[in-house]
Amino acid sequence: MSTCRKKNTDNLNNSTYSDTPENRQYKRFTFGTLLAMAVAFILTASLTIYRDPFFHYHAPLPAYHYPQKEYPANNERYLNDGISRNFSYDGIITGTSMTENIKASEADRLFDARFIKVPYAGAKYKEINDNLIRAFQADREIKYIIRALDYNDLVVYKDAYDETFRYPYYLYNDNPFDDVRYVLNKSVLLNETMSVVKAPDGMGSAVNFDTYANWNSYYSAKFGARYVLATYRLRKEDRPPRSLTQEERQMLLDNLRQNVTLLADEHPETDFYLYFPPYSICYWDILHNQEETDWHLEAEQLAIEELLKHPNIRLYSFCDNFELVCNLDHYKDYLHYSEQVNTWILENLKGEEYLLTEDNYLEYLEKIRDFYHSYDYDALHSS
């Protein structure tokens, strides 16, 4: 009985694992397929790594054209980290959409430096600061940082991020394994890598920091009161004037200390040119309607007093240029202004007129308090 079982088992083993022509053909096919896939993956990855459309591994190749997409598909968050780590520069322009229309060539001329522009539309202070840290870690000698500090992001939690934007974390860390999402990405290969082509004359081009992320021409026909007043609606409510709470005060200080002043303290060799963007009179209309003007002014005063403690921070505000703020021809909505205003801001960062100091900031605050409390907001809508 046991002999029969052994014979049956031997027959089974021979029939299953014997090296038949069919099995050899199957093995060769499987090995060939796997090898072809591996070669395809290696070639795809190598092509993306070599051309590197997001500048993740190296600076742009001098003999290649890197096509720049028109707004609104600029891929800021895919490109900015590579620009910060791999380009040659000694000045950085950064911030939210308030800085997207800045022309780096104008900053080059005014500051006698070489600037890159790496804006992050809709970013909170932490995202901008995190990416400035990455730039310093790349061992650049950074002389200047020009950065807009948006009012509407002052009183937020220090670790807040705007998650409505797609964020390629795999491009912002030092883990090589998750780079497969970049180098083996079909969309990147077809839409980005294959668009990087060798220049016939050997004179390639990369990022033009005057036009990169610039949305001015996209909205060129949509500036003025007609468009600005359509971007918000007021709802009349009976509410007491709002004041800054102790919790909000601490939130603001934590936000500034972690995401603005700590980096300035760690890099005394760098001059930080920070400014509050000149939002339009309609922003102040919203504050007035919600009884939040004093709340805003309390927050601004606290921020100014904190920022002025740091010797390599030069702080500017342009909100007391009432002619600018009240001229809605400069704006496309109640916050965003034209590239001409960005040019004007750059020019004034090299002057003293709008510079806030220990000697003049209280006078500045009193000036804007009087103006924005007494402004005839009803006339704004009736006109």
Secondary structure, DSSP 4 states (H G I P E B T S, - for coil): -HHHHHHHHHHHHHHHH---HHHHHHHHHHHHHHHHHHHHHHHHHHHHHHH-TT-SSSSPPTTEE-PPPPTT---HHHHHHHHHHHS--SEEEEESGGGTT--HHHHHHHHTS-EEEEE-TT--HHHHHHHHHHHHHTT----EEEEE--GGGTSS-TT---TTS---GGGSSS-SGGGHHHHT-HHIIIIIGGG-EE-TTS--B---TTTTT--TGGGTT--SHHHHGGG--------PPP---HHHHHHHHHHHIIIIIHHHHH-TTSEEEEEE----HHHHHHHHHTT-HHHHHHHHHHHHHHHTT-TTEEEEE-TT-HHHHT-GGGBSSSS-B-HHHHHHHHHHHTSSTTEE-TTTHHHHHHHHHHHHHH--HHHHHH-
